[in-house]
Amino acid sequence: MPAIETFDVAYENFTLKGDFHPGTGTSGTSACHALILHGAGGSSRATASRSGLRPALQARGVASTSFDCIGHGETGGLLQYSSLSSRTRQAEAVIAARNVPEPLVIFGSSMGAYNAIKLTQTHKVGALILIVPGVYEPAAYDVPFGPQFSEIIRRDRSWADSDAWAILSEFTGNLLIIAAEHDAVIPLEIPEQLLLSARKARSRQLRVVAGADHQHLFPLLSQERPDEFDELMGLIVECAQGSSPQP
């Protein structure tokens, strides 16, 4: 495999730690370059590598850039210094500093899926791959992570008031949503409504992975069901490489 390049990006009083995985057979450039946004909790940019996703992308010629949000991985810091809106701005800082090419191809997992959706408001995005996607109501967007944020998002069906539906209704790129059959965190209604909302998308598809849960979707397939993993990677690469500049 080509060498992985690590990088630092300054953001406010922090240094965002990230890395770039070139596609196999490339010399730092690729016909397809994806930005990967990790989720909350114990997630970091390493999650997509441990799950087998980034190595599989690299083997299929898809380059990827990812970074650890504040409060995660090598970036570190306290989560209280971050928020949903800060995570979006952190992604924008990495896009600018690393010259990630537009139209963007963005992978967003769990909380990162909401940031991916929000980025379509400010950037040209040719493809969205949303993995066990979480969405949030606008009242939570600027609230620092902590008790007040948790109180807002734990309100029963708070996600139903999300602006994600309206944002995706204007999206004109390719959309692939990957959900887990036994997801105890994200109700299936969320990926289903995201799919229905994206009525202007060039293409849209929802894949529900049987037997999978929120935390172990890709590890389950890559380790136990390699044929299904390969088929899903084919859908992912098709979505990513099928993106083209938007009008």
Backbone as CSV, one residue per row, in Angstrom:
resi,resn,N_x,N_y,N_z,CA_x,CA_y,CA_z,C_x,C_y,C_z
1,MET,0.831,-1.191,0.000,0.000,0.000,0.000,0.878,1.258,0.000
2,PRO,0.453,2.307,-0.693,1.195,3.573,-0.618,1.233,4.103,0.814
3,ALA,2.236,4.898,1.120,2.440,5.377,2.482,1.320,6.320,2.914
4,ILE,0.941,6.211,4.180,-0.046,7.101,4.784,0.672,8.370,5.246
5,GLU,0.083,9.514,4.964,0.658,10.808,5.347,-0.135,11.385,6.501
6,THR,0.543,11.719,7.597,-0.126,12.383,8.706,-0.004,13.897,8.544
7,PHE,-0.924,14.641,9.157,-0.880,16.093,9.042,-1.481,16.749,10.284
8,ASP,-1.155,18.023,10.461,-1.727,18.862,11.506,-2.454,20.031,10.852
9,VAL,-3.593,20.403,11.399,-4.327,21.578,10.932,-4.672,22.435,12.143
10,ALA,-4.290,23.698,12.109,-4.608,24.615,13.202,-6.083,24.968,13.163
11,TYR,-6.710,24.923,14.331,-8.115,25.324,14.450,-8.294,25.967,15.816
12,GLU,-8.590,27.256,15.825,-8.720,28.008,17.073,-7.491,27.742,17.939
13,ASN,-7.657,27.258,19.168,-6.496,27.008,20.036,-6.056,25.550,20.013
14,PHE,-6.490,24.824,18.999,-6.209,23.390,18.925,-5.400,23.054,17.679
15,THR,-4.839,21.877,17.680,-4.192,21.318,16.496,-4.911,20.028,16.146
16,LEU,-5.641,20.046,15.041,-6.368,18.858,14.603,-5.382,17.879,13.972
17,LYS,-5.392,16.653,14.450,-4.495,15.608,13.948,-5.250,14.761,12.924
18,GLY,-4.650,14.561,11.762,-5.311,13.793,10.720,-4.347,13.001,9.881
19,ASP,-4.894,12.301,8.904,-4.043,11.577,7.968,-4.714,11.433,6.609
20,PHE,-3.878,11.181,5.627,-4.310,11.007,4.241,-3.862,9.637,3.775
21,HIS,-4.816,8.850,3.259,-4.522,7.537,2.698,-4.657,7.625,1.180
22,PRO,-3.551,7.605,0.438,-3.683,7.637,-1.019,-4.305,6.348,-1.538
23,GLY,-4.983,6.446,-2.664,-5.516,5.244,-3.288,-4.379,4.384,-3.827
24,THR,-4.557,3.087,-3.851,-3.532,2.194,-4.356,-3.140,2.569,-5.780
25,GLY,-1.843,2.636,-6.003,-1.360,2.931,-7.350,-1.277,4.398,-7.663
26,THR,-1.600,5.251,-6.655,-1.512,6.690,-6.870,-0.274,7.232,-6.190
27,SER,0.083,8.436,-6.514,1.242,9.087,-5.885,0.768,10.334,-5.158
28,GLY,-0.256,10.147,-4.312,-0.784,11.271,-3.553,-2.016,11.882,-4.180
29,THR,-2.364,11.476,-5.371,-3.588,11.958,-5.997,-4.445,10.749,-6.357
30,SER,-5.717,10.987,-6.535,-6.618,9.901,-6.881,-7.785,10.465,-7.661
31,ALA,-8.361,9.624,-8.498,-9.544,10.041,-9.237,-10.706,10.285,-8.284
32,CYS,-10.632,9.702,-7.074,-11.679,9.876,-6.080,-11.025,10.069,-4.717
33,HIS,-11.440,11.114,-4.033,-10.834,11.477,-2.744,-11.970,11.755,-1.771
34,ALA,-12.053,10.978,-0.712,-13.153,11.081,0.237,-12.697,11.721,1.544
35,LEU,-13.586,12.508,2.142,-13.405,13.029,3.489,-14.245,12.159,4.419
36,ILE,-13.628,11.646,5.477,-14.311,10.733,6.389,-14.459,11.393,7.748
37,LEU,-15.697,11.526,8.216,-16.008,12.156,9.492,-16.477,11.091,10.483
38,HIS,-15.782,11.004,11.607,-16.098,9.962,12.586,-17.257,10.377,13.481
39,GLY,-17.679,9.451,14.323,-18.815,9.683,15.202,-18.413,10.221,16.557
40,ALA,-19.305,10.048,17.547,-19.103,10.573,18.891,-18.542,9.469,19.794
41,GLY,-18.662,9.673,21.108,-18.207,8.662,22.061,-16.720,8.397,21.940
42,GLY,-16.370,7.123,21.835,-14.968,6.735,21.728,-14.455,6.689,20.309
43,SER,-15.190,7.240,19.366,-14.780,7.193,17.961,-13.616,8.139,17.692
44,SER,-12.886,7.841,16.637,-11.807,8.691,16.145,-11.580,8.319,14.693
45,ARG,-10.592,8.962,14.067,-10.315,8.616,12.673,-9.833,7.169,12.550
46,ALA,-9.299,6.619,13.639,-8.821,5.236,13.612,-9.957,4.231,13.481
47,THR,-11.175,4.643,13.841,-12.307,3.720,13.798,-12.525,3.176,12.388
48,ALA,-12.433,4.049,11.385,-12.675,3.615,10.001,-11.545,2.743,9.472
49,SER,-10.384,2.814,10.098,-9.291,1.921,9.713,-9.453,0.558,10.372
50,ARG,-9.753,0.570,11.682,-9.931,-0.698,12.394,-11.102,-1.494,11.840
51,SER,-12.137,-0.821,11.372,-13.325,-1.512,10.862,-13.091,-2.155,9.504
52,GLY,-12.010,-1.768,8.851,-11.717,-2.286,7.517,-12.157,-1.370,6.395
53,LEU,-12.880,-0.266,6.723,-13.413,0.602,5.675,-12.303,1.323,4.906
54,ARG,-11.409,2.013,5.604,-10.388,2.788,4.890,-9.411,1.900,4.115
55,PRO,-8.937,0.780,4.672,-8.097,-0.105,3.854,-8.819,-0.607,2.602
56,ALA,-10.119,-0.893,2.739,-10.884,-1.369,1.585,-11.043,-0.277,0.540
57,LEU,-11.248,0.956,0.986,-11.316,2.073,0.043,-9.979,2.239,-0.675
58,GLN,-8.894,2.205,0.104,-7.570,2.390,-0.476,-7.268,1.315,-1.511
59,ALA,-7.633,0.080,-1.213,-7.389,-1.024,-2.138,-8.179,-0.879,-3.428
60,ARG,-9.265,-0.113,-3.372,-10.102,0.111,-4.553,-9.821,1.444,-5.228
61,GLY,-8.715,2.065,-4.863,-8.289,3.286,-5.542,-8.913,4.563,-5.037
62,VAL,-9.616,4.499,-3.893,-10.243,5.690,-3.331,-9.351,6.250,-2.227
63,ALA,-8.828,7.438,-2.425,-8.044,8.111,-1.395,-8.970,8.654,-0.323
64,SER,-8.437,8.838,0.889,-9.283,9.376,1.952,-8.483,10.256,2.896
65,THR,-9.165,11.294,3.356,-8.646,12.196,4.386,-9.567,12.093,5.587
66,SER,-8.978,11.987,6.769,-9.777,11.974,7.982,-8.987,12.654,9.097
67,PHE,-9.685,13.056,10.142,-9.026,13.734,11.255,-9.794,13.450,12.537
68,ASP,-9.127,13.668,13.660,-9.749,13.501,14.966,-10.345,14.824,15.407
69,CYS,-11.643,14.850,15.628,-12.297,16.049,16.137,-11.817,16.351,17.562
70,ILE,-11.998,17.571,17.998,-11.626,17.961,19.357,-12.325,17.043,20.360
71,GLY,-11.521,16.536,21.308,-12.046,15.608,22.300,-11.896,14.158,21.918
72,HIS,-11.285,13.894,20.763,-11.158,12.525,20.256,-9.723,12.246,19.801
73,GLY,-9.354,10.971,19.875,-8.107,10.502,19.277,-6.889,11.327,19.646
74,GLU,-6.017,11.535,18.654,-4.760,12.236,18.884,-4.940,13.742,19.054
75,THR,-6.045,14.291,18.571,-6.298,15.723,18.766,-6.503,16.025,20.237
76,GLY,-7.272,15.184,20.919,-7.482,15.338,22.344,-8.222,16.614,22.705
77,GLY,-8.049,17.038,23.944,-8.805,18.179,24.447,-10.117,17.718,25.049
78,LEU,-10.798,18.643,25.696,-12.061,18.329,26.347,-13.224,18.510,25.387
79,LEU,-14.170,17.579,25.457,-15.341,17.659,24.593,-16.128,18.942,24.819
80,GLN,-16.064,19.501,26.014,-16.834,20.717,26.316,-16.368,21.901,25.476
81,TYR,-15.193,21.780,24.853,-14.709,22.843,23.972,-15.191,22.655,22.535
82,SER,-16.058,21.673,22.334,-16.558,21.399,20.989,-18.083,21.354,21.012
83,SER,-18.662,21.231,19.837,-20.112,21.181,19.657,-20.366,20.662,18.254
84,LEU,-21.623,20.449,17.916,-21.948,20.052,16.546,-21.470,21.101,15.551
85,SER,-21.728,22.371,15.857,-21.323,23.430,14.925,-19.804,23.537,14.846
86,SER,-19.122,23.343,15.967,-17.665,23.351,15.943,-17.126,22.204,15.091
87,ARG,-17.739,21.040,15.193,-17.279,19.904,14.377,-17.416,20.213,12.880
88,THR,-18.485,20.890,12.505,-18.619,21.280,11.099,-17.506,22.241,10.707
89,ARG,-17.215,23.220,11.563,-16.150,24.176,11.265,-14.781,23.502,11.260
90,GLN,-14.594,22.518,12.121,-13.334,21.770,12.106,-13.156,21.069,10.754
91,ALA,-14.231,20.460,10.266,-14.159,19.801,8.954,-13.853,20.813,7.864
92,GLU,-14.461,21.994,7.947,-14.201,23.031,6.947,-12.739,23.479,6.993
93,ALA,-12.163,23.538,8.201,-10.753,23.919,8.321,-9.849,22.889,7.657
94,VAL,-10.179,21.613,7.815,-9.382,20.551,7.191,-9.553,20.572,5.672
95,ILE,-10.770,20.755,5.206,-11.025,20.834,3.763,-10.181,21.940,3.141
96,ALA,-10.154,23.108,3.794,-9.408,24.243,3.258,-7.905,24.019,3.329
97,ALA,-7.421,23.566,4.489,-5.978,23.413,4.684,-5.395,22.309,3.799
98,ARG,-6.177,21.274,3.573,-5.684,20.121,2.804,-6.110,20.168,1.340
99,ASN,-6.814,21.223,0.959,-7.268,21.358,-0.427,-8.022,20.120,-0.909
100,VAL,-8.935,19.639,-0.069,-9.739,18.487,-0.474,-10.596,18.917,-1.663
101,PRO,-10.501,18.199,-2.785,-11.133,18.677,-4.018,-12.652,18.603,-4.001
102,GLU,-13.260,19.623,-4.590,-14.704,19.622,-4.802,-15.008,19.182,-6.231
103,PRO,-16.180,18.580,-6.478,-17.212,18.294,-5.491,-16.744,17.252,-4.478
104,LEU,-17.035,17.509,-3.216,-16.581,16.643,-2.139,-17.312,15.301,-2.161
105,VAL,-16.596,14.283,-1.725,-17.182,12.984,-1.407,-17.024,12.847,0.100
106,ILE,-18.128,12.788,0.832,-18.059,12.798,2.288,-18.704,11.544,2.865
107,PHE,-17.941,10.863,3.710,-18.457,9.769,4.527,-18.725,10.334,5.912
108,GLY,-19.898,10.103,6.454,-20.206,10.531,7.811,-20.799,9.381,8.589
109,SER,-20.171,9.062,9.725,-20.662,7.966,10.560,-21.321,8.515,11.813
110,SER,-22.520,8.033,12.133,-23.233,8.398,13.336,-23.361,9.919,13.441
111,MET,-22.798,10.557,14.469,-22.859,12.011,14.571,-22.231,12.688,13.361
112,GLY,-21.165,12.093,12.825,-20.485,12.665,11.671,-21.363,12.773,10.440
113,ALA,-22.422,11.957,10.377,-23.337,12.030,9.241,-24.068,13.371,9.224
114,TYR,-24.418,13.875,10.410,-25.089,15.167,10.478,-24.150,16.280,10.015
115,ASN,-22.885,16.212,10.438,-21.914,17.200,9.960,-21.753,17.118,8.449
116,ALA,-21.763,15.907,7.909,-21.661,15.738,6.458,-22.835,16.415,5.756
117,ILE,-24.029,16.221,6.283,-25.221,16.842,5.705,-25.115,18.368,5.774
118,LYS,-24.677,18.886,6.916,-24.547,20.334,7.076,-23.540,20.916,6.089
119,LEU,-22.502,20.182,5.756,-21.488,20.676,4.820,-22.043,20.877,3.413
120,THR,-23.149,20.218,3.087,-23.737,20.418,1.754,-24.312,21.822,1.599
121,GLN,-24.494,22.535,2.714,-25.016,23.898,2.647,-23.953,24.902,2.219
122,THR,-22.692,24.567,2.434,-21.610,25.525,2.198,-20.586,25.057,1.171
123,HIS,-20.668,23.817,0.744,-19.698,23.261,-0.198,-20.417,22.477,-1.290
124,LYS,-19.754,22.349,-2.409,-20.253,21.459,-3.459,-19.928,20.021,-3.059
125,VAL,-20.964,19.226,-2.910,-20.800,17.839,-2.483,-21.394,16.934,-3.545
126,GLY,-20.568,16.090,-4.107,-21.021,15.208,-5.170,-21.567,13.888,-4.677
127,ALA,-21.125,13.464,-3.479,-21.591,12.179,-2.954,-21.570,12.211,-1.434
128,LEU,-22.621,11.671,-0.840,-22.723,11.489,0.601,-22.887,10.006,0.878
129,ILE,-22.027,9.467,1.741,-22.191,8.104,2.234,-22.401,8.215,3.729
130,LEU,-23.633,7.988,4.169,-24.015,8.170,5.566,-24.160,6.805,6.229
131,ILE,-23.383,6.579,7.289,-23.296,5.272,7.936,-23.905,5.370,9.325
132,VAL,-24.879,4.522,9.625,-25.665,4.582,10.871,-25.879,6.046,11.278
133,PRO,-26.567,6.828,10.428,-26.577,8.283,10.571,-27.431,8.813,11.726
134,GLY,-26.836,9.720,12.490,-27.579,10.456,13.496,-27.907,11.849,12.979
135,VAL,-29.042,12.397,13.380,-29.412,13.771,13.028,-29.899,14.468,14.292
136,TYR,-29.862,15.791,14.273,-30.123,16.557,15.492,-30.985,17.771,15.187
137,GLU,-31.720,18.213,16.197,-32.555,19.405,16.013,-31.685,20.660,16.094
138,PRO,-32.085,21.745,15.436,-31.269,22.962,15.410,-30.912,23.504,16.794
139,ALA,-31.774,23.296,17.785,-31.505,23.819,19.132,-30.239,23.234,19.743
140,ALA,-29.812,22.083,19.251,-28.615,21.427,19.798,-27.334,21.846,19.093
141,TYR,-27.440,22.548,17.973,-26.297,22.717,17.075,-25.142,23.485,17.705
142,ASP,-25.429,24.564,18.418,-24.372,25.412,18.963,-24.092,25.167,20.439
143,VAL,-24.770,24.217,21.041,-24.611,23.952,22.472,-23.363,23.097,22.693
144,PRO,-22.440,23.534,23.553,-21.242,22.720,23.824,-21.628,21.325,24.314
145,PHE,-20.823,20.335,23.945,-21.091,18.977,24.409,-21.018,18.935,25.936
146,GLY,-21.994,18.305,26.536,-22.087,18.251,27.984,-23.530,18.023,28.393
147,PRO,-23.860,18.280,29.654,-25.208,17.971,30.165,-26.339,18.656,29.409
148,GLN,-26.160,19.935,29.040,-27.244,20.636,28.351,-27.480,20.039,26.969
149,PHE,-26.408,19.715,26.256,-26.536,19.070,24.946,-27.253,17.733,25.093
150,SER,-26.821,16.937,26.079,-27.437,15.622,26.278,-28.914,15.742,26.594
151,GLU,-29.272,16.753,27.395,-30.683,16.945,27.743,-31.523,17.227,26.497
152,ILE,-30.991,18.026,25.588,-31.735,18.374,24.365,-31.940,17.136,23.490
153,ILE,-30.868,16.390,23.256,-30.966,15.295,22.286,-31.671,14.071,22.860
154,ARG,-31.793,14.001,24.186,-32.464,12.854,24.801,-33.969,13.064,24.935
155,ARG,-34.425,14.244,24.555,-35.879,14.458,24.518,-36.488,13.493,23.510
156,ASP,-37.606,12.895,23.846,-38.206,11.860,23.012,-38.399,12.341,21.575
157,ARG,-37.803,11.631,20.661,-37.906,11.896,19.226,-37.475,13.333,18.861
158,SER,-36.468,13.837,19.580,-35.974,15.186,19.261,-35.476,15.271,17.832
159,TRP,-34.994,14.160,17.304,-34.468,14.122,15.944,-35.543,14.417,14.893
160,ALA,-36.804,14.244,15.261,-37.882,14.490,14.289,-37.926,15.957,13.869
161,ASP,-37.393,16.841,14.706,-37.384,18.269,14.398,-36.094,18.715,13.729
162,SER,-35.304,17.768,13.271,-34.012,18.108,12.662,-34.186,18.911,11.377
163,ASP,-33.201,19.761,11.107,-33.161,20.461,9.818,-32.540,19.609,8.729
164,ALA,-32.094,18.402,9.085,-31.453,17.523,8.096,-32.387,17.200,6.932
165,TRP,-33.672,17.052,7.239,-34.627,16.695,6.181,-34.698,17.803,5.127
166,ALA,-34.798,19.043,5.558,-34.884,20.168,4.624,-33.571,20.358,3.862
167,ILE,-32.448,20.173,4.564,-31.147,20.333,3.896,-30.990,19.282,2.803
168,LEU,-31.305,18.040,3.130,-31.147,16.972,2.131,-32.133,17.111,0.978
169,SER,-33.239,17.799,1.202,-34.212,17.971,0.109,-33.637,18.795,-1.029
170,GLU,-32.545,19.527,-0.770,-31.896,20.333,-1.804,-30.638,19.678,-2.359
171,PHE,-30.284,18.523,-1.854,-29.049,17.850,-2.268,-29.233,17.207,-3.642
172,THR,-28.268,17.443,-4.531,-28.402,16.935,-5.906,-27.309,15.949,-6.297
173,GLY,-26.527,15.493,-5.332,-25.484,14.514,-5.621,-25.965,13.088,-5.424
174,ASN,-25.021,12.171,-5.264,-25.335,10.769,-5.003,-25.431,10.540,-3.498
175,LEU,-26.405,9.766,-3.083,-26.616,9.477,-1.665,-26.694,7.970,-1.448
176,LEU,-25.859,7.489,-0.516,-25.927,6.093,-0.074,-26.004,6.101,1.445
177,ILE,-27.045,5.473,1.977,-27.230,5.391,3.423,-27.080,3.930,3.837
178,ILE,-26.237,3.704,4.841,-25.983,2.348,5.320,-26.434,2.274,6.768
179,ALA,-27.432,1.437,7.036,-28.017,1.318,8.369,-27.794,-0.088,8.906
180,ALA,-27.916,-0.218,10.236,-27.773,-1.517,10.896,-29.145,-2.014,11.341
181,GLU,-29.421,-3.285,11.085,-30.741,-3.832,11.409,-31.055,-3.729,12.899
182,HIS,-30.051,-3.951,13.750,-30.272,-3.962,15.194,-29.584,-2.769,15.849
183,ASP,-29.804,-1.587,15.294,-29.191,-0.365,15.822,-30.004,0.127,17.015
184,ALA,-29.414,0.062,18.208,-30.098,0.509,19.417,-29.944,2.007,19.647
185,VAL,-29.165,2.676,18.790,-28.900,4.110,18.936,-29.717,4.921,17.937
186,ILE,-29.738,4.474,16.683,-30.398,5.205,15.601,-31.628,4.432,15.135
187,PRO,-32.836,4.944,15.372,-34.034,4.259,14.880,-34.017,4.190,13.343
188,LEU,-34.554,3.108,12.796,-34.566,2.947,11.342,-35.349,4.068,10.659
189,GLU,-36.263,4.710,11.390,-37.002,5.842,10.815,-36.066,6.940,10.313
190,ILE,-34.937,7.105,10.964,-34.033,8.192,10.567,-33.442,7.938,9.187
191,PRO,-32.752,6.812,8.936,-32.259,6.605,7.573,-33.365,6.544,6.531
192,GLU,-34.524,6.004,6.906,-35.633,5.950,5.948,-36.096,7.360,5.570
193,GLN,-36.211,8.254,6.558,-36.670,9.614,6.264,-35.590,10.405,5.525
194,LEU,-34.311,10.146,5.829,-33.242,10.798,5.074,-33.344,10.435,3.594
195,LEU,-33.591,9.159,3.322,-33.712,8.714,1.937,-34.880,9.414,1.251
196,LEU,-36.032,9.456,1.909,-37.214,10.077,1.316,-37.023,11.578,1.112
197,SER,-36.261,12.208,2.016,-36.059,13.658,1.922,-35.244,14.051,0.703
198,ALA,-34.324,13.167,0.286,-33.371,13.507,-0.784,-33.996,13.320,-2.159
199,ARG,-35.107,14.008,-2.400,-35.863,13.765,-3.635,-35.203,14.362,-4.875
200,LYS,-34.236,15.280,-4.690,-33.525,15.846,-5.840,-32.186,15.152,-6.101
201,ALA,-31.846,14.166,-5.291,-30.547,13.500,-5.424,-30.409,12.839,-6.785
202,ARG,-29.192,12.847,-7.315,-28.921,12.192,-8.593,-29.193,10.695,-8.485
203,SER,-28.800,10.116,-7.356,-29.115,8.726,-7.041,-29.262,8.627,-5.533
204,ARG,-30.057,7.694,-5.067,-30.226,7.513,-3.628,-30.544,6.057,-3.339
205,GLN,-29.931,5.552,-2.289,-30.124,4.148,-1.937,-29.920,3.960,-0.442
206,LEU,-30.741,3.096,0.152,-30.607,2.713,1.552,-30.283,1.230,1.606
207,ARG,-29.194,0.896,2.302,-28.837,-0.504,2.521,-28.874,-0.774,4.023
208,VAL,-29.733,-1.699,4.444,-29.821,-2.110,5.842,-29.067,-3.428,5.985
209,VAL,-28.040,-3.422,6.817,-27.192,-4.604,6.984,-27.802,-5.516,8.040
210,ALA,-28.214,-6.692,7.629,-28.865,-7.657,8.516,-27.914,-8.096,9.628
211,GLY,-28.468,-8.177,10.843,-27.702,-8.701,11.966,-26.691,-7.747,12.572
212,ALA,-26.544,-6.554,11.991,-25.532,-5.617,12.462,-26.104,-4.687,13.524
213,ASP,-25.200,-4.172,14.401,-25.614,-3.159,15.363,-24.855,-1.859,15.082
214,HIS,-25.072,-0.858,15.909,-24.532,0.476,15.655,-23.007,0.497,15.622
215,GLN,-22.388,-0.285,16.494,-20.942,-0.200,16.660,-20.156,-1.137,15.760
216,HIS,-20.776,-2.173,15.247,-19.991,-3.247,14.622,-20.463,-3.606,13.223
217,LEU,-20.919,-2.634,12.470,-21.431,-2.921,11.134,-20.313,-3.385,10.192
218,PHE,-19.311,-2.549,9.993,-18.239,-2.925,9.069,-17.362,-4.055,9.603
219,PRO,-17.018,-4.077,10.903,-16.262,-5.231,11.395,-16.998,-6.554,11.194
220,LEU,-18.318,-6.546,11.395,-19.096,-7.771,11.194,-18.939,-8.279,9.769
221,LEU,-19.096,-7.379,8.787,-19.032,-7.797,7.390,-17.612,-8.165,6.980
222,SER,-16.639,-7.323,7.335,-15.269,-7.561,6.868,-14.681,-8.828,7.471
223,GLN,-15.082,-9.167,8.693,-14.499,-10.318,9.382,-15.310,-11.601,9.201
224,GLU,-16.621,-11.466,9.064,-17.461,-12.665,9.063,-18.215,-12.903,7.754
225,ARG,-18.439,-11.842,6.978,-19.226,-11.991,5.746,-18.515,-11.266,4.611
226,PRO,-17.342,-11.769,4.197,-16.514,-11.047,3.227,-17.187,-10.815,1.878
227,ASP,-18.015,-11.740,1.428,-18.690,-11.535,0.140,-19.654,-10.358,0.217
228,GLU,-20.382,-10.258,1.324,-21.310,-9.143,1.496,-20.548,-7.836,1.674
229,PHE,-19.412,-7.910,2.376,-18.567,-6.722,2.544,-18.082,-6.231,1.184
230,ASP,-17.645,-7.140,0.348,-17.151,-6.751,-0.976,-18.270,-6.141,-1.823
231,GLU,-19.480,-6.710,-1.706,-20.621,-6.186,-2.468,-20.973,-4.776,-1.984
232,LEU,-20.935,-4.579,-0.653,-21.241,-3.254,-0.108,-20.176,-2.240,-0.510
233,MET,-18.909,-2.661,-0.503,-17.842,-1.761,-0.936,-18.020,-1.376,-2.395
234,GLY,-18.548,-2.286,-3.195,-18.831,-1.958,-4.592,-19.863,-0.849,-4.700
235,LEU,-20.906,-0.909,-3.864,-21.922,0.148,-3.855,-21.318,1.476,-3.410
236,ILE,-20.458,1.405,-2.398,-19.828,2.622,-1.874,-18.961,3.280,-2.931
237,VAL,-18.123,2.499,-3.572,-17.219,3.052,-4.578,-18.006,3.589,-5.771
238,GLU,-19.063,2.901,-6.143,-19.903,3.373,-7.238,-20.527,4.724,-6.904
239,CYS,-21.006,4.856,-5.675,-21.584,6.134,-5.248,-20.527,7.230,-5.254
240,ALA,-19.363,6.926,-4.708,-18.296,7.924,-4.586,-17.739,8.326,-5.945
241,GLN,-17.463,7.362,-6.776,-16.834,7.660,-8.065,-17.833,8.168,-9.092
242,GLY,-19.122,7.985,-8.815,-20.139,8.468,-9.752,-20.481,9.920,-9.565
243,SER,-19.834,10.577,-8.576,-20.116,11.999,-8.356,-19.453,12.820,-9.446
244,SER,-20.083,13.930,-9.781,-19.538,14.835,-10.786,-19.902,16.252,-10.389
245,PRO,-19.228,17.267,-10.949,-19.500,18.642,-10.528,-20.975,18.993,-10.641
246,GLN,-21.473,19.678,-9.606,-22.863,20.110,-9.631,-22.971,21.430,-10.388
247,PRO,-24.141,21.721,-10.944,-24.324,22.982,-11.657,-24.074,24.170,-10.729
